[in-house]
Amino acid sequence: MATIAERIKALLDELATDELEERVVEYVIREVNNGRRLTEVLADPYVRNRLSDERIEHVLENPDVVAVLEQQIADSFRTREFGFGD
């Protein structure tokens, strides 16, 4: 059975991770809005040094990240610039 101190530490660790994840979500959204590809942004040391692969998957499930990616896809179809030649 976990002590109260262990429970408090676990809670604080979870809160810190959630805050860190939120900062990464903001970074991903900003960079994608600046025209970078998602795969490129996810490979950045900023992202890789802060989150595990599991947490990165969680970032990709964030509704705000999904919305910005959907917008990028819609813009690609509208402009017919799919970036295949890049």
PyMOL Python script that loads the backbone (N, CA, C, O; Angstrom):
from pymol import cmd

cmd.read_pdbstr("""\
ATOM      1  N   MET A   1       0.842  -1.171   0.000  1.00  0.00           N
ATOM      2  CA  MET A   1       0.000   0.000   0.000  1.00  0.00           C
ATOM      3  C   MET A   1       0.895   1.246   0.000  1.00  0.00           C
ATOM      4  O   MET A   1       1.854   1.335   0.767  1.00  0.00           O
ATOM      5  N   ALA A   2       0.573   2.176  -0.850  1.00  0.00           N
ATOM      6  CA  ALA A   2       1.374   3.396  -0.999  1.00  0.00           C
ATOM      7  C   ALA A   2       1.121   4.341   0.176  1.00  0.00           C
ATOM      8  O   ALA A   2       0.003   4.477   0.671  1.00  0.00           O
ATOM      9  N   THR A   3       2.188   4.973   0.591  1.00  0.00           N
ATOM     10  CA  THR A   3       2.047   5.949   1.660  1.00  0.00           C
ATOM     11  C   THR A   3       1.439   7.229   1.090  1.00  0.00           C
ATOM     12  O   THR A   3       1.354   7.409  -0.125  1.00  0.00           O
ATOM     13  N   ILE A   4       1.027   8.098   1.979  1.00  0.00           N
ATOM     14  CA  ILE A   4       0.462   9.376   1.544  1.00  0.00           C
ATOM     15  C   ILE A   4       1.501  10.166   0.762  1.00  0.00           C
ATOM     16  O   ILE A   4       1.177  10.780  -0.255  1.00  0.00           O
ATOM     17  N   ALA A   5       2.748  10.155   1.225  1.00  0.00           N
ATOM     18  CA  ALA A   5       3.813  10.877   0.516  1.00  0.00           C
ATOM     19  C   ALA A   5       3.997  10.324  -0.889  1.00  0.00           C
ATOM     20  O   ALA A   5       4.199  11.090  -1.832  1.00  0.00           O
ATOM     21  N   GLU A   6       3.930   9.007  -1.042  1.00  0.00           N
ATOM     22  CA  GLU A   6       4.079   8.398  -2.374  1.00  0.00           C
ATOM     23  C   GLU A   6       2.910   8.776  -3.280  1.00  0.00           C
ATOM     24  O   GLU A   6       3.089   9.022  -4.472  1.00  0.00           O
ATOM     25  N   ARG A   7       1.743   8.817  -2.714  1.00  0.00           N
ATOM     26  CA  ARG A   7       0.556   9.214  -3.500  1.00  0.00           C
ATOM     27  C   ARG A   7       0.647  10.670  -3.937  1.00  0.00           C
ATOM     28  O   ARG A   7       0.327  11.004  -5.077  1.00  0.00           O
ATOM     29  N   ILE A   8       1.080  11.526  -3.032  1.00  0.00           N
ATOM     30  CA  ILE A   8       1.231  12.950  -3.364  1.00  0.00           C
ATOM     31  C   ILE A   8       2.286  13.127  -4.446  1.00  0.00           C
ATOM     32  O   ILE A   8       2.089  13.892  -5.391  1.00  0.00           O
ATOM     33  N   LYS A   9       3.408  12.419  -4.311  1.00  0.00           N
ATOM     34  CA  LYS A   9       4.468  12.497  -5.324  1.00  0.00           C
ATOM     35  C   LYS A   9       3.953  12.027  -6.675  1.00  0.00           C
ATOM     36  O   LYS A   9       4.232  12.660  -7.694  1.00  0.00           O
ATOM     37  N   ALA A  10       3.206  10.926  -6.703  1.00  0.00           N
ATOM     38  CA  ALA A  10       2.654  10.418  -7.959  1.00  0.00           C
ATOM     39  C   ALA A  10       1.708  11.438  -8.591  1.00  0.00           C
ATOM     40  O   ALA A  10       1.731  11.643  -9.804  1.00  0.00           O
ATOM     41  N   LEU A  11       0.881  12.074  -7.768  1.00  0.00           N
ATOM     42  CA  LEU A  11      -0.046  13.095  -8.264  1.00  0.00           C
ATOM     43  C   LEU A  11       0.714  14.283  -8.842  1.00  0.00           C
ATOM     44  O   LEU A  11       0.383  14.770  -9.923  1.00  0.00           O
ATOM     45  N   LEU A  12       1.725  14.746  -8.128  1.00  0.00           N
ATOM     46  CA  LEU A  12       2.516  15.882  -8.612  1.00  0.00           C
ATOM     47  C   LEU A  12       3.265  15.533  -9.894  1.00  0.00           C
ATOM     48  O   LEU A  12       3.364  16.363 -10.798  1.00  0.00           O
ATOM     49  N   ASP A  13       3.791  14.316  -9.978  1.00  0.00           N
ATOM     50  CA  ASP A  13       4.468  13.876 -11.198  1.00  0.00           C
ATOM     51  C   ASP A  13       3.502  13.862 -12.377  1.00  0.00           C
ATOM     52  O   ASP A  13       3.858  14.264 -13.485  1.00  0.00           O
ATOM     53  N   GLU A  14       2.282  13.398 -12.135  1.00  0.00           N
ATOM     54  CA  GLU A  14       1.282  13.356 -13.194  1.00  0.00           C
ATOM     55  C   GLU A  14       0.897  14.762 -13.649  1.00  0.00           C
ATOM     56  O   GLU A  14       0.750  15.013 -14.846  1.00  0.00           O
ATOM     57  N   LEU A  15       0.736  15.672 -12.699  1.00  0.00           N
ATOM     58  CA  LEU A  15       0.404  17.060 -13.041  1.00  0.00           C
ATOM     59  C   LEU A  15       1.526  17.711 -13.835  1.00  0.00           C
ATOM     60  O   LEU A  15       1.262  18.441 -14.790  1.00  0.00           O
ATOM     61  N   ALA A  16       2.769  17.460 -13.457  1.00  0.00           N
ATOM     62  CA  ALA A  16       3.910  18.025 -14.180  1.00  0.00           C
ATOM     63  C   ALA A  16       3.965  17.477 -15.598  1.00  0.00           C
ATOM     64  O   ALA A  16       4.247  18.216 -16.541  1.00  0.00           O
ATOM     65  N   THR A  17       3.698  16.189 -15.750  1.00  0.00           N
ATOM     66  CA  THR A  17       3.705  15.576 -17.079  1.00  0.00           C
ATOM     67  C   THR A  17       2.589  16.150 -17.932  1.00  0.00           C
ATOM     68  O   THR A  17       2.789  16.409 -19.119  1.00  0.00           O
ATOM     69  N   ASP A  18       1.407  16.353 -17.342  1.00  0.00           N
ATOM     70  CA  ASP A  18       0.291  16.931 -18.079  1.00  0.00           C
ATOM     71  C   ASP A  18       0.620  18.342 -18.551  1.00  0.00           C
ATOM     72  O   ASP A  18       0.294  18.712 -19.679  1.00  0.00           O
ATOM     73  N   GLU A  19       1.265  19.132 -17.693  1.00  0.00           N
ATOM     74  CA  GLU A  19       1.649  20.496 -18.077  1.00  0.00           C
ATOM     75  C   GLU A  19       2.686  20.463 -19.193  1.00  0.00           C
ATOM     76  O   GLU A  19       2.608  21.247 -20.139  1.00  0.00           O
ATOM     77  N   LEU A  20       3.639  19.576 -19.089  1.00  0.00           N
ATOM     78  CA  LEU A  20       4.662  19.428 -20.118  1.00  0.00           C
ATOM     79  C   LEU A  20       4.026  18.996 -21.436  1.00  0.00           C
ATOM     80  O   LEU A  20       4.363  19.518 -22.499  1.00  0.00           O
ATOM     81  N   GLU A  21       3.107  18.043 -21.356  1.00  0.00           N
ATOM     82  CA  GLU A  21       2.412  17.587 -22.553  1.00  0.00           C
ATOM     83  C   GLU A  21       1.645  18.735 -23.202  1.00  0.00           C
ATOM     84  O   GLU A  21       1.625  18.855 -24.427  1.00  0.00           O
ATOM     85  N   GLU A  22       1.021  19.569 -22.393  1.00  0.00           N
ATOM     86  CA  GLU A  22       0.270  20.711 -22.932  1.00  0.00           C
ATOM     87  C   GLU A  22       1.199  21.673 -23.665  1.00  0.00           C
ATOM     88  O   GLU A  22       0.834  22.212 -24.710  1.00  0.00           O
ATOM     89  N   ARG A  23       2.393  21.892 -23.128  1.00  0.00           N
ATOM     90  CA  ARG A  23       3.355  22.753 -23.820  1.00  0.00           C
ATOM     91  C   ARG A  23       3.771  22.149 -25.158  1.00  0.00           C
ATOM     92  O   ARG A  23       3.949  22.869 -26.140  1.00  0.00           O
ATOM     93  N   VAL A  24       3.924  20.839 -25.194  1.00  0.00           N
ATOM     94  CA  VAL A  24       4.286  20.178 -26.453  1.00  0.00           C
ATOM     95  C   VAL A  24       3.121  20.285 -27.441  1.00  0.00           C
ATOM     96  O   VAL A  24       3.341  20.496 -28.633  1.00  0.00           O
ATOM     97  N   VAL A  25       1.897  20.142 -26.962  1.00  0.00           N
ATOM     98  CA  VAL A  25       0.723  20.309 -27.830  1.00  0.00           C
ATOM     99  C   VAL A  25       0.740  21.708 -28.448  1.00  0.00           C
ATOM    100  O   VAL A  25       0.532  21.856 -29.653  1.00  0.00           O
ATOM    101  N   GLU A  26       0.982  22.714 -27.644  1.00  0.00           N
ATOM    102  CA  GLU A  26       1.042  24.090 -28.153  1.00  0.00           C
ATOM    103  C   GLU A  26       2.151  24.235 -29.192  1.00  0.00           C
ATOM    104  O   GLU A  26       1.961  24.897 -30.212  1.00  0.00           O
ATOM    105  N   TYR A  27       3.297  23.625 -28.942  1.00  0.00           N
ATOM    106  CA  TYR A  27       4.428  23.676 -29.875  1.00  0.00           C
ATOM    107  C   TYR A  27       4.059  23.008 -31.201  1.00  0.00           C
ATOM    108  O   TYR A  27       4.309  23.565 -32.270  1.00  0.00           O
ATOM    109  N   VAL A  28       3.465  21.819 -31.129  1.00  0.00           N
ATOM    110  CA  VAL A  28       3.085  21.094 -32.344  1.00  0.00           C
ATOM    111  C   VAL A  28       2.097  21.920 -33.161  1.00  0.00           C
ATOM    112  O   VAL A  28       2.251  22.050 -34.375  1.00  0.00           O
ATOM    113  N   ILE A  29       1.097  22.471 -32.513  1.00  0.00           N
ATOM    114  CA  ILE A  29       0.096  23.284 -33.211  1.00  0.00           C
ATOM    115  C   ILE A  29       0.754  24.494 -33.869  1.00  0.00           C
ATOM    116  O   ILE A  29       0.495  24.784 -35.037  1.00  0.00           O
ATOM    117  N   ARG A  30       1.594  25.191 -33.131  1.00  0.00           N
ATOM    118  CA  ARG A  30       2.262  26.379 -33.669  1.00  0.00           C
ATOM    119  C   ARG A  30       3.120  26.021 -34.886  1.00  0.00           C
ATOM    120  O   ARG A  30       3.065  26.701 -35.910  1.00  0.00           O
ATOM    121  N   GLU A  31       3.903  24.960 -34.769  1.00  0.00           N
ATOM    122  CA  GLU A  31       4.802  24.587 -35.862  1.00  0.00           C
ATOM    123  C   GLU A  31       4.044  24.107 -37.093  1.00  0.00           C
ATOM    124  O   GLU A  31       4.431  24.427 -38.217  1.00  0.00           O
ATOM    125  N   VAL A  32       2.975  23.347 -36.899  1.00  0.00           N
ATOM    126  CA  VAL A  32       2.164  22.904 -38.036  1.00  0.00           C
ATOM    127  C   VAL A  32       1.487  24.103 -38.686  1.00  0.00           C
ATOM    128  O   VAL A  32       1.404  24.181 -39.912  1.00  0.00           O
ATOM    129  N   ASN A  33       1.007  25.033 -37.876  1.00  0.00           N
ATOM    130  CA  ASN A  33       0.411  26.260 -38.430  1.00  0.00           C
ATOM    131  C   ASN A  33       1.431  27.094 -39.190  1.00  0.00           C
ATOM    132  O   ASN A  33       1.065  27.854 -40.086  1.00  0.00           O
ATOM    133  N   ASN A  34       2.704  26.961 -38.843  1.00  0.00           N
ATOM    134  CA  ASN A  34       3.772  27.661 -39.559  1.00  0.00           C
ATOM    135  C   ASN A  34       4.197  26.931 -40.829  1.00  0.00           C
ATOM    136  O   ASN A  34       5.136  27.347 -41.507  1.00  0.00           O
ATOM    137  N   GLY A  35       3.504  25.842 -41.145  1.00  0.00           N
ATOM    138  CA  GLY A  35       3.750  25.157 -42.413  1.00  0.00           C
ATOM    139  C   GLY A  35       4.655  23.934 -42.343  1.00  0.00           C
ATOM    140  O   GLY A  35       4.950  23.326 -43.372  1.00  0.00           O
ATOM    141  N   ARG A  36       5.094  23.570 -41.157  1.00  0.00           N
ATOM    142  CA  ARG A  36       5.944  22.387 -41.039  1.00  0.00           C
ATOM    143  C   ARG A  36       5.104  21.122 -41.067  1.00  0.00           C
ATOM    144  O   ARG A  36       3.941  21.125 -40.664  1.00  0.00           O
ATOM    145  N   ARG A  37       5.701  20.047 -41.542  1.00  0.00           N
ATOM    146  CA  ARG A  37       5.018  18.758 -41.545  1.00  0.00           C
ATOM    147  C   ARG A  37       5.021  18.163 -40.150  1.00  0.00           C
ATOM    148  O   ARG A  37       5.958  18.347 -39.373  1.00  0.00           O
ATOM    149  N   LEU A  38       3.946  17.443 -39.853  1.00  0.00           N
ATOM    150  CA  LEU A  38       3.800  16.849 -38.534  1.00  0.00           C
ATOM    151  C   LEU A  38       4.961  15.913 -38.211  1.00  0.00           C
ATOM    152  O   LEU A  38       5.493  15.953 -37.101  1.00  0.00           O
ATOM    153  N   THR A  39       5.357  15.078 -39.157  1.00  0.00           N
ATOM    154  CA  THR A  39       6.449  14.135 -38.887  1.00  0.00           C
ATOM    155  C   THR A  39       7.742  14.860 -38.543  1.00  0.00           C
ATOM    156  O   THR A  39       8.520  14.403 -37.706  1.00  0.00           O
ATOM    157  N   GLU A  40       7.959  15.980 -39.191  1.00  0.00           N
ATOM    158  CA  GLU A  40       9.150  16.791 -38.924  1.00  0.00           C
ATOM    159  C   GLU A  40       9.096  17.380 -37.512  1.00  0.00           C
ATOM    160  O   GLU A  40      10.092  17.375 -36.788  1.00  0.00           O
ATOM    161  N   VAL A  41       7.929  17.882 -37.135  1.00  0.00           N
ATOM    162  CA  VAL A  41       7.765  18.485 -35.815  1.00  0.00           C
ATOM    163  C   VAL A  41       7.934  17.428 -34.723  1.00  0.00           C
ATOM    164  O   VAL A  41       8.581  17.682 -33.708  1.00  0.00           O
ATOM    165  N   LEU A  42       7.353  16.246 -34.930  1.00  0.00           N
ATOM    166  CA  LEU A  42       7.443  15.200 -33.921  1.00  0.00           C
ATOM    167  C   LEU A  42       8.864  14.667 -33.754  1.00  0.00           C
ATOM    168  O   LEU A  42       9.196  14.093 -32.717  1.00  0.00           O
ATOM    169  N   ALA A  43       9.699  14.855 -34.769  1.00  0.00           N
ATOM    170  CA  ALA A  43      11.093  14.410 -34.690  1.00  0.00           C
ATOM    171  C   ALA A  43      12.006  15.443 -34.034  1.00  0.00           C
ATOM    172  O   ALA A  43      13.174  15.161 -33.768  1.00  0.00           O
ATOM    173  N   ASP A  44      11.478  16.634 -33.775  1.00  0.00           N
ATOM    174  CA  ASP A  44      12.272  17.693 -33.147  1.00  0.00           C
ATOM    175  C   ASP A  44      12.792  17.249 -31.783  1.00  0.00           C
ATOM    176  O   ASP A  44      12.087  16.564 -31.042  1.00  0.00           O
ATOM    177  N   PRO A  45      14.008  17.633 -31.455  1.00  0.00           N
ATOM    178  CA  PRO A  45      14.530  17.346 -30.119  1.00  0.00           C
ATOM    179  C   PRO A  45      13.640  17.919 -29.009  1.00  0.00           C
ATOM    180  O   PRO A  45      13.536  17.326 -27.935  1.00  0.00           O
ATOM    181  N   TYR A  46      13.001  19.061 -29.259  1.00  0.00           N
ATOM    182  CA  TYR A  46      12.109  19.644 -28.256  1.00  0.00           C
ATOM    183  C   TYR A  46      11.032  18.646 -27.842  1.00  0.00           C
ATOM    184  O   TYR A  46      10.722  18.513 -26.658  1.00  0.00           O
ATOM    185  N   VAL A  47      10.469  17.953 -28.816  1.00  0.00           N
ATOM    186  CA  VAL A  47       9.411  16.980 -28.536  1.00  0.00           C
ATOM    187  C   VAL A  47      10.016  15.704 -27.972  1.00  0.00           C
ATOM    188  O   VAL A  47       9.567  15.209 -26.938  1.00  0.00           O
ATOM    189  N   ARG A  48      11.026  15.170 -28.641  1.00  0.00           N
ATOM    190  CA  ARG A  48      11.636  13.885 -28.282  1.00  0.00           C
ATOM    191  C   ARG A  48      12.270  13.892 -26.899  1.00  0.00           C
ATOM    192  O   ARG A  48      12.249  12.877 -26.203  1.00  0.00           O
ATOM    193  N   ASN A  49      12.828  15.011 -26.499  1.00  0.00           N
ATOM    194  CA  ASN A  49      13.494  15.079 -25.196  1.00  0.00           C
ATOM    195  C   ASN A  49      12.518  15.269 -24.044  1.00  0.00           C
ATOM    196  O   ASN A  49      12.907  15.166 -22.880  1.00  0.00           O
ATOM    197  N   ARG A  50      11.267  15.544 -24.350  1.00  0.00           N
ATOM    198  CA  ARG A  50      10.311  15.839 -23.292  1.00  0.00           C
ATOM    199  C   ARG A  50       9.276  14.755 -23.067  1.00  0.00           C
ATOM    200  O   ARG A  50       8.781  14.588 -21.953  1.00  0.00           O
ATOM    201  N   LEU A  51       8.942  14.008 -24.127  1.00  0.00           N
ATOM    202  CA  LEU A  51       7.861  13.032 -23.996  1.00  0.00           C
ATOM    203  C   LEU A  51       8.277  11.668 -24.514  1.00  0.00           C
ATOM    204  O   LEU A  51       9.063  11.555 -25.454  1.00  0.00           O
ATOM    205  N   SER A  52       7.740  10.641 -23.889  1.00  0.00           N
ATOM    206  CA  SER A  52       7.938   9.271 -24.367  1.00  0.00           C
ATOM    207  C   SER A  52       7.060   9.059 -25.604  1.00  0.00           C
ATOM    208  O   SER A  52       6.190   9.876 -25.907  1.00  0.00           O
ATOM    209  N   ASP A  53       7.297   7.967 -26.302  1.00  0.00           N
ATOM    210  CA  ASP A  53       6.469   7.651 -27.470  1.00  0.00           C
ATOM    211  C   ASP A  53       5.001   7.530 -27.074  1.00  0.00           C
ATOM    212  O   ASP A  53       4.112   7.940 -27.819  1.00  0.00           O
ATOM    213  N   GLU A  54       4.761   6.969 -25.907  1.00  0.00           N
ATOM    214  CA  GLU A  54       3.386   6.824 -25.423  1.00  0.00           C
ATOM    215  C   GLU A  54       2.726   8.189 -25.217  1.00  0.00           C
ATOM    216  O   GLU A  54       1.565   8.384 -25.578  1.00  0.00           O
ATOM    217  N   ARG A  55       3.461   9.118 -24.643  1.00  0.00           N
ATOM    218  CA  ARG A  55       2.909  10.458 -24.415  1.00  0.00           C
ATOM    219  C   ARG A  55       2.737  11.217 -25.734  1.00  0.00           C
ATOM    220  O   ARG A  55       1.802  12.005 -25.874  1.00  0.00           O
ATOM    221  N   ILE A  56       3.629  10.986 -26.699  1.00  0.00           N
ATOM    222  CA  ILE A  56       3.486  11.610 -28.019  1.00  0.00           C
ATOM    223  C   ILE A  56       2.210  11.107 -28.684  1.00  0.00           C
ATOM    224  O   ILE A  56       1.492  11.880 -29.318  1.00  0.00           O
ATOM    225  N   GLU A  57       1.925   9.813 -28.543  1.00  0.00           N
ATOM    226  CA  GLU A  57       0.666   9.280 -29.081  1.00  0.00           C
ATOM    227  C   GLU A  57      -0.525   9.991 -28.440  1.00  0.00           C
ATOM    228  O   GLU A  57      -1.522  10.269 -29.105  1.00  0.00           O
ATOM    229  N   HIS A  58      -0.416  10.276 -27.167  1.00  0.00           N
ATOM    230  CA  HIS A  58      -1.487  10.989 -26.472  1.00  0.00           C
ATOM    231  C   HIS A  58      -1.643  12.404 -27.026  1.00  0.00           C
ATOM    232  O   HIS A  58      -2.762  12.899 -27.159  1.00  0.00           O
ATOM    233  N   VAL A  59      -0.525  13.053 -27.349  1.00  0.00           N
ATOM    234  CA  VAL A  59      -0.563  14.388 -27.961  1.00  0.00           C
ATOM    235  C   VAL A  59      -1.339  14.329 -29.279  1.00  0.00           C
ATOM    236  O   VAL A  59      -2.131  15.222 -29.581  1.00  0.00           O
ATOM    237  N   LEU A  60      -1.106  13.282 -30.053  1.00  0.00           N
ATOM    238  CA  LEU A  60      -1.765  13.159 -31.353  1.00  0.00           C
ATOM    239  C   LEU A  60      -3.276  12.942 -31.229  1.00  0.00           C
ATOM    240  O   LEU A  60      -4.016  13.141 -32.193  1.00  0.00           O
ATOM    241  N   GLU A  61      -3.724  12.540 -30.053  1.00  0.00           N
ATOM    242  CA  GLU A  61      -5.157  12.367 -29.812  1.00  0.00           C
ATOM    243  C   GLU A  61      -5.816  13.649 -29.321  1.00  0.00           C
ATOM    244  O   GLU A  61      -7.038  13.703 -29.186  1.00  0.00           O
ATOM    245  N   ASN A  62      -5.028  14.669 -29.055  1.00  0.00           N
ATOM    246  CA  ASN A  62      -5.559  15.927 -28.557  1.00  0.00           C
ATOM    247  C   ASN A  62      -6.454  16.573 -29.619  1.00  0.00           C
ATOM    248  O   ASN A  62      -6.028  16.724 -30.764  1.00  0.00           O
ATOM    249  N   PRO A  63      -7.669  16.951 -29.268  1.00  0.00           N
ATOM    250  CA  PRO A  63      -8.598  17.538 -30.247  1.00  0.00           C
ATOM    251  C   PRO A  63      -8.047  18.777 -30.959  1.00  0.00           C
ATOM    252  O   PRO A  63      -8.343  18.991 -32.135  1.00  0.00           O
ATOM    253  N   ASP A  64      -7.262  19.580 -30.275  1.00  0.00           N
ATOM    254  CA  ASP A  64      -6.696  20.782 -30.905  1.00  0.00           C
ATOM    255  C   ASP A  64      -5.663  20.411 -31.967  1.00  0.00           C
ATOM    256  O   ASP A  64      -5.583  21.057 -33.012  1.00  0.00           O
ATOM    257  N   VAL A  65      -4.875  19.373 -31.701  1.00  0.00           N
ATOM    258  CA  VAL A  65      -3.894  18.906 -32.687  1.00  0.00           C
ATOM    259  C   VAL A  65      -4.628  18.308 -33.885  1.00  0.00           C
ATOM    260  O   VAL A  65      -4.268  18.576 -35.031  1.00  0.00           O
ATOM    261  N   VAL A  66      -5.640  17.512 -33.626  1.00  0.00           N
ATOM    262  CA  VAL A  66      -6.429  16.925 -34.713  1.00  0.00           C
ATOM    263  C   VAL A  66      -7.044  18.023 -35.573  1.00  0.00           C
ATOM    264  O   VAL A  66      -7.039  17.921 -36.800  1.00  0.00           O
ATOM    265  N   ALA A  67      -7.569  19.062 -34.952  1.00  0.00           N
ATOM    266  CA  ALA A  67      -8.203  20.161 -35.690  1.00  0.00           C
ATOM    267  C   ALA A  67      -7.206  20.877 -36.592  1.00  0.00           C
ATOM    268  O   ALA A  67      -7.533  21.190 -37.736  1.00  0.00           O
ATOM    269  N   VAL A  68      -6.000  21.142 -36.104  1.00  0.00           N
ATOM    270  CA  VAL A  68      -5.016  21.841 -36.926  1.00  0.00           C
ATOM    271  C   VAL A  68      -4.557  20.950 -38.084  1.00  0.00           C
ATOM    272  O   VAL A  68      -4.284  21.444 -39.177  1.00  0.00           O
ATOM    273  N   LEU A  69      -4.472  19.647 -37.846  1.00  0.00           N
ATOM    274  CA  LEU A  69      -4.096  18.735 -38.932  1.00  0.00           C
ATOM    275  C   LEU A  69      -5.203  18.637 -39.972  1.00  0.00           C
ATOM    276  O   LEU A  69      -4.929  18.592 -41.172  1.00  0.00           O
ATOM    277  N   GLU A  70      -6.440  18.605 -39.522  1.00  0.00           N
ATOM    278  CA  GLU A  70      -7.563  18.594 -40.460  1.00  0.00           C
ATOM    279  C   GLU A  70      -7.562  19.862 -41.310  1.00  0.00           C
ATOM    280  O   GLU A  70      -7.823  19.809 -42.512  1.00  0.00           O
ATOM    281  N   GLN A  71      -7.270  20.990 -40.691  1.00  0.00           N
ATOM    282  CA  GLN A  71      -7.217  22.250 -41.429  1.00  0.00           C
ATOM    283  C   GLN A  71      -6.093  22.226 -42.452  1.00  0.00           C
ATOM    284  O   GLN A  71      -6.266  22.697 -43.576  1.00  0.00           O
ATOM    285  N   GLN A  72      -4.939  21.681 -42.072  1.00  0.00           N
ATOM    286  CA  GLN A  72      -3.814  21.589 -42.998  1.00  0.00           C
ATOM    287  C   GLN A  72      -4.166  20.700 -44.194  1.00  0.00           C
ATOM    288  O   GLN A  72      -3.802  21.016 -45.327  1.00  0.00           O
ATOM    289  N   ILE A  73      -4.860  19.610 -43.952  1.00  0.00           N
ATOM    290  CA  ILE A  73      -5.286  18.726 -45.037  1.00  0.00           C
ATOM    291  C   ILE A  73      -6.284  19.442 -45.940  1.00  0.00           C
ATOM    292  O   ILE A  73      -6.178  19.376 -47.165  1.00  0.00           O
ATOM    293  N   ALA A  74      -7.248  20.122 -45.338  1.00  0.00           N
ATOM    294  CA  ALA A  74      -8.241  20.860 -46.135  1.00  0.00           C
ATOM    295  C   ALA A  74      -7.570  21.934 -46.975  1.00  0.00           C
ATOM    296  O   ALA A  74      -7.931  22.124 -48.136  1.00  0.00           O
ATOM    297  N   ASP A  75      -6.601  22.638 -46.406  1.00  0.00           N
ATOM    298  CA  ASP A  75      -5.869  23.663 -47.157  1.00  0.00           C
ATOM    299  C   ASP A  75      -5.098  23.050 -48.321  1.00  0.00           C
ATOM    300  O   ASP A  75      -5.020  23.639 -49.400  1.00  0.00           O
ATOM    301  N   SER A  76      -4.530  21.873 -48.102  1.00  0.00           N
ATOM    302  CA  SER A  76      -3.797  21.197 -49.170  1.00  0.00           C
ATOM    303  C   SER A  76      -4.715  20.863 -50.338  1.00  0.00           C
ATOM    304  O   SER A  76      -4.337  21.032 -51.498  1.00  0.00           O
ATOM    305  N   PHE A  77      -5.913  20.392 -50.034  1.00  0.00           N
ATOM    306  CA  PHE A  77      -6.858  20.083 -51.104  1.00  0.00           C
ATOM    307  C   PHE A  77      -7.355  21.352 -51.791  1.00  0.00           C
ATOM    308  O   PHE A  77      -7.560  21.367 -53.004  1.00  0.00           O
ATOM    309  N   ARG A  78      -7.545  22.407 -51.017  1.00  0.00           N
ATOM    310  CA  ARG A  78      -8.019  23.667 -51.590  1.00  0.00           C
ATOM    311  C   ARG A  78      -6.985  24.253 -52.544  1.00  0.00           C
ATOM    312  O   ARG A  78      -7.331  24.716 -53.631  1.00  0.00           O
ATOM    313  N   THR A  79      -5.729  24.234 -52.142  1.00  0.00           N
ATOM    314  CA  THR A  79      -4.665  24.827 -52.964  1.00  0.00           C
ATOM    315  C   THR A  79      -4.049  23.834 -53.940  1.00  0.00           C
ATOM    316  O   THR A  79      -3.297  24.211 -54.839  1.00  0.00           O
ATOM    317  N   ARG A  80      -4.379  22.556 -53.751  1.00  0.00           N
ATOM    318  CA  ARG A  80      -3.809  21.456 -54.559  1.00  0.00           C
ATOM    319  C   ARG A  80      -2.289  21.384 -54.423  1.00  0.00           C
ATOM    320  O   ARG A  80      -1.587  20.964 -55.343  1.00  0.00           O
ATOM    321  N   GLU A  81      -1.805  21.796 -53.271  1.00  0.00           N
ATOM    322  CA  GLU A  81      -0.384  21.686 -52.943  1.00  0.00           C
ATOM    323  C   GLU A  81      -0.241  20.619 -51.880  1.00  0.00           C
ATOM    324  O   GLU A  81      -0.444  20.869 -50.692  1.00  0.00           O
ATOM    325  N   PHE A  82       0.117  19.411 -52.332  1.00  0.00           N
ATOM    326  CA  PHE A  82       0.177  18.285 -51.427  1.00  0.00           C
ATOM    327  C   PHE A  82       1.571  18.004 -50.895  1.00  0.00           C
ATOM    328  O   PHE A  82       1.730  17.171 -50.003  1.00  0.00           O
ATOM    329  N   GLY A  83       2.578  18.676 -51.420  1.00  0.00           N
ATOM    330  CA  GLY A  83       3.933  18.528 -50.910  1.00  0.00           C
ATOM    331  C   GLY A  83       4.596  17.208 -51.215  1.00  0.00           C
ATOM    332  O   GLY A  83       5.536  16.818 -50.522  1.00  0.00           O
ATOM    333  N   PHE A  84       4.128  16.505 -52.242  1.00  0.00           N
ATOM    334  CA  PHE A  84       4.742  15.225 -52.574  1.00  0.00           C
ATOM    335  C   PHE A  84       6.144  15.392 -53.133  1.00  0.00           C
ATOM    336  O   PHE A  84       6.968  14.488 -53.000  1.00  0.00           O
ATOM    337  N   GLY A  85       6.429  16.516 -53.749  1.00  0.00           N
ATOM    338  CA  GLY A  85       7.725  16.736 -54.371  1.00  0.00           C
ATOM    339  C   GLY A  85       8.776  17.244 -53.400  1.00  0.00           C
ATOM    340  O   GLY A  85       9.949  17.352 -53.759  1.00  0.00           O
ATOM    341  N   ASP A  86       8.371  17.557 -52.168  1.00  0.00           N
ATOM    342  CA  ASP A  86       9.317  18.121 -51.186  1.00  0.00           C
ATOM    343  C   ASP A  86      10.221  17.075 -50.622  1.00  0.00           C
ATOM    344  O   ASP A  86      11.072  17.379 -49.786  1.00  0.00           O
TER     345      ASP A  86
END
""", "prot")
cmd.dss("prot")
cmd.show_as("cartoon", "prot")
cmd.util.cbc("prot")
cmd.orient("prot")
